[in-house]
Amino acid sequence: MIVTVTLNPSFDRTIDLDAPLERGQVQRAARAIQEPGGKGVNVSRALHTAGVYTLAILPGAATDPMVLALLADRIPAETVPVTAAIRSNTTITEPGGTTTKLNEPGAALSPETATALLDLIVSRSADATWLVLAGSVPPGLPTDFYARIVREVRSAADRNGLAAPRIAVDSSGEPLAALLASDQNVDLIKPNAEELFELASSLGIVVPDIDPESLGFDDDTVITIADQVLEHGLGAALITLGSRGAVLATPTEVLRAAAPRIVARSTVGAGDCSLAGFLLASERGDDAAGCLAQAVAHGAAAASLPGSSVPTLEQADSGTIAVTRSPRVLTE
Ligand SMILES: O=P(O)(O)OC[C@@]1(O)O[C@H](CO)[C@@H](O)[C@@H]1O
């Protein structure tokens, strides 16, 4: 089973415009959809759609519209009750593919909720092969909360003579930096280039002065930086590069896969689907190349769907994705 944790879930609203956004004006939308979201929730939605046994853990009231929508989609989920409503993040898509995303901070979690979440995560992790920690850490929780989860899950497994699950992390900013600076090593991180560069800077690694969003860097720059980040005790880094594909850096080798050509409709959640693709391939026993190919196939298929819709396995065919492998370039 793959357990996902979303500390700051969202009821994602996607608003499609059929004309460019006019700031400061009243504008009529062409259509709007609302889907349960937050990074870990999206990973569970994609895994469940691909037939993989998963459980999504999140804070939320049983009557919250987002939780009801998640259960209506039959996504296995367990919630820790809270009184505040789950936030609603908004995506505005314009013709030509420009996407604007507005993420709310999310309601603060109390120390009691934090303890209840920890207990639930530790208990369900006993049956997990992978534990996925994904998204932002909401107000009220310390930024090193992910490190605390990993520590408690591992010591519980140790006490009970069980194998601890492998840990995958899809976060950014302070929570990710705090986890890498902690005494806990993780098995996989999944940053995009911008998040990788930001993480590297926070670890004191010298990063070239390029805007990663402009894609004005080459894959070798990404790999050189990933190699240095790996030295902070990481098992592997899956770096998603949007329409360019993805890189998988491990201590022994570097793998690259180009993305198939698609007509992009919404990139929201595409990175989460890439992680789901990687994990489902790992669950079925694929090697690193197979995991990377499935990650790229899943990410591309998700980007070709509206909103944060997740693809089926048929839509995310990894058979056509070519992967190249090369030994890791070691830095001094
Ligand atoms: O604010 P966070 O927690 O960093 O990200 C939340 C979010 O942007 O991530 C998902 C897409 O990756 C969306 O479902 C959701 O709205």
The ligand as an SDF file (V2000), in Angstrom:
LIG
                    3D

 16 16  0  0  0  0  0  0  0  0999 V2000
    0.1020   24.9470   -1.7070 O   0  0  0  0  0  0  0  0  0  0  0  0
    0.7810   23.6230   -1.9420 P   0  0  0  0  0  0  0  0  0  0  0  0
    0.4480   22.6430   -0.8590 O   0  0  0  0  0  0  0  0  0  0  0  0
    2.2450   23.7410   -2.2010 O   0  0  0  0  0  0  0  0  0  0  0  0
    0.2170   23.0420   -3.3140 O   0  0  0  0  0  0  0  0  0  0  0  0
   -1.1590   22.7840   -3.4470 C   0  0  0  0  0  0  0  0  0  0  0  0
   -1.4890   22.5320   -4.8980 C   0  0  0  0  0  0  0  0  0  0  0  0
   -1.1450   23.6480   -5.7220 O   0  0  0  0  0  0  0  0  0  0  0  0
   -0.7410   21.4100   -5.3550 O   0  0  0  0  0  0  0  0  0  0  0  0
   -1.5020   20.6350   -6.2630 C   0  0  0  0  0  0  0  0  0  0  0  0
   -0.8450   20.6110   -7.6000 C   0  0  0  0  0  0  0  0  0  0  0  0
    0.4470   20.0920   -7.5020 O   0  0  0  0  0  0  0  0  0  0  0  0
   -2.8950   21.2450   -6.2940 C   0  0  0  0  0  0  0  0  0  0  0  0
   -3.8570   20.2240   -6.2380 O   0  0  0  0  0  0  0  0  0  0  0  0
   -2.9510   22.1480   -5.0900 C   0  0  0  0  0  0  0  0  0  0  0  0
   -3.7920   23.2530   -5.2620 O   0  0  0  0  0  0  0  0  0  0  0  0
  1  2  2  0
  2  3  1  0
  2  4  1  0
  2  5  1  0
  5  6  1  0
  6  7  1  0
  7  8  1  0
  7  9  1  0
  7 15  1  0
  9 10  1  0
 10 11  1  0
 10 13  1  0
 11 12  1  0
 13 14  1  0
 13 15  1  0
 15 16  1  0
M  END
$$$$
